[in-house]
Amino acid sequence: MGHLFRKYTTLICCILLSNLNSFAGGEYRYVGTRSIAPGLGGVSTITPYAPSSNQAAMGFAEHSSISLYYAHTGLTEGVNSFMAMAQFKMKKGGSIGFSGAYFGYSLFSDRKIGIAYGLQLADFVSIGAQIDLLNNHIAGYSSNSAVTFEIGTLFKIGDHIQLGAHVYNPPRVKYGKDTDERVPTVFRLGVTYTKYDKIWITGEVEQDLDLNLAFRTGIDYKINEYFFIRAGVLTYPLSGTLGVGIPYKSLRFELSGSYQKINGVAPHLGISYVF
């Protein structure tokens, strides 16, 4: 009886988790407070979180970096998200990136490991790609794995505009041979406008082939050399975001929060070391 209760409780939790904007079940997950705070718009920005947002941005990276990220979903106690990533600028050109992510708790979890490469092809364009190893585990029910990839590009249009495009899981792979469940395929297109090297305005559209079209926009304002403030909104589900960034020498401290009616407030913490 206890085994059946645990199994059905787990399944109910998984159904609830599937409503989150995450890669639970292999879905694309936004990672990095630098992307979360301005409305989850990261496909057209160049940040230390490029290995998880748009690998093409690694091609324009001027430095190497190591980043850590944590978020609490706000859905229920113990459901958290962790990620570690690094990108290293290569002497012969381009940058190589590594990332590992975990989402869930003891009864349900998603894991993702990625190896990425980004290359600047010209002054105005770069490309990037990542190979992903995914694992989805439901205690006492199933454990499935899949291998897929994601690919992106980034254009610089003049001195103030960046245009980014990214596709996650273009081949629409399945989770193992014994299931018809497919890893979600997600298309993203975004633009960033920069003014006076103090204001960054982002806009992004996302189409998950299994969900409704989603829009997001945000602003990142540099108050001084030591403090940034960010805010944004997004649809499906309708949510608001707010955050701050505190750079100190080679470190970047990031704190942000997102609010959604069902899940409430979700805190996001990040730190990057740039060298």
WOGIMO-V993379 format. One record per residue. N is the residue number from 0. PHI is phi in radians with two decimals (* if undefined). Layout:
n	phi
N	PHI
N	PHI
This chain:
n	phi
0	*
1	-1.11
2	-1.14
3	-1.15
4	-1.06
5	-1.12
6	-1.13
7	-1.23
8	-1.09
9	-1.08
10	-1.10
11	-1.09
12	-1.08
13	-1.14
14	-1.11
15	-1.13
16	-1.14
17	-1.14
18	-1.48
19	-1.35
20	-1.46
21	-2.56
22	-1.76
23	-0.98
24	1.45
25	1.54
26	-1.20
27	-1.23
28	-2.02
29	-1.37
30	-2.30
31	1.81
32	-1.10
33	-1.13
34	-1.62
35	-1.13
36	-1.03
37	-1.48
38	1.32
39	1.12
40	-1.76
41	-2.27
42	-1.25
43	-2.02
44	-1.97
45	-1.94
46	-2.48
47	-1.11
48	-1.58
49	-0.96
50	-1.03
51	-1.92
52	-1.84
53	-2.75
54	-1.09
55	-1.11
56	-1.10
57	-1.10
58	-1.15
59	-1.65
60	-1.09
61	-1.62
62	-2.43
63	-1.55
64	-2.78
65	-2.29
66	-2.33
67	-2.20
68	-2.49
69	-2.43
70	-2.57
71	-1.89
72	-1.20
73	1.46
74	-1.28
75	-2.75
76	-1.10
77	1.63
78	-1.56
79	-2.28
80	-2.27
81	-2.23
82	-2.69
83	-2.21
84	-2.59
85	-2.61
86	-2.33
87	-2.18
88	-1.30
89	-1.64
90	-1.13
91	-1.54
92	1.97
93	1.41
94	-2.38
95	-1.89
96	-2.29
97	-2.36
98	-2.64
99	-2.45
100	-2.36
101	-2.41
102	-2.40
103	2.33
104	-2.72
105	-1.11
106	-1.60
107	-2.54
108	-2.70
109	-2.12
110	-2.25
111	-2.51
112	-2.14
113	-2.31
114	-2.18
115	-2.21
116	-2.54
117	-2.21
118	-2.41
119	-1.46
120	-1.51
121	-2.72
122	-1.05
123	-2.00
124	-2.56
125	-2.45
126	-2.29
127	-2.80
128	-2.67
129	-2.53
130	-1.66
131	-2.03
132	-1.90
133	-1.98
134	-2.47
135	-2.11
136	-2.23
137	-2.09
138	-0.99
139	1.30
140	-2.28
141	-2.81
142	-2.56
143	-2.22
144	-2.28
145	-2.72
146	-2.12
147	-2.52
148	-2.62
149	-2.39
150	-2.54
151	-2.65
152	-2.51
153	-2.47
154	-2.03
155	-1.84
156	-1.90
157	1.23
158	-1.67
159	-2.17
160	-2.19
161	-2.18
162	-2.11
163	-2.17
164	-2.40
165	-2.66
166	-2.23
167	-1.83
168	1.03
169	-1.06
170	-1.40
171	0.96
172	-1.21
173	-1.71
174	-1.48
175	1.45
176	-1.42
177	-1.75
178	-2.51
179	-1.68
180	-1.23
181	-1.76
182	-1.18
183	-1.00
184	-1.86
185	-2.25
186	-1.87
187	-2.36
188	-2.39
189	-2.56
190	-2.40
191	-2.19
192	-1.98
193	-1.98
194	-2.34
195	1.05
196	0.97
197	-2.27
198	-2.18
199	-2.15
200	-1.98
201	-2.05
202	-2.44
203	-2.62
204	-2.16
205	-2.30
206	-2.22
207	-1.45
208	-1.09
209	-1.82
210	-2.30
211	-1.31
212	-1.13
213	-2.13
214	-2.12
215	-2.65
216	-2.60
217	-2.87
218	-2.38
219	-2.18
220	-2.06
221	-1.56
222	-1.27
223	-2.74
224	-1.14
225	-2.08
226	-2.72
227	-2.08
228	-2.18
229	-2.39
230	-2.70
231	-2.92
232	-2.39
233	-2.61
234	-1.84
235	0.83
236	-1.46
237	-1.10
238	-2.55
239	-2.14
240	-2.33
241	-2.69
242	-2.90
243	-2.36
244	-2.23
245	-2.26
246	-1.41
247	-2.50
248	0.98
249	-1.61
250	-1.81
251	-2.25
252	-1.68
253	-2.28
254	-2.41
255	-2.60
256	-2.47
257	-2.19
258	-2.20
259	-2.43
260	-0.93
261	-1.32
262	-1.57
263	1.34
264	-1.56
265	-2.11
266	-1.44
267	-2.32
268	-2.18
269	-2.63
270	-2.51
271	-2.25
272	-2.01
273	-1.88
274	-2.57
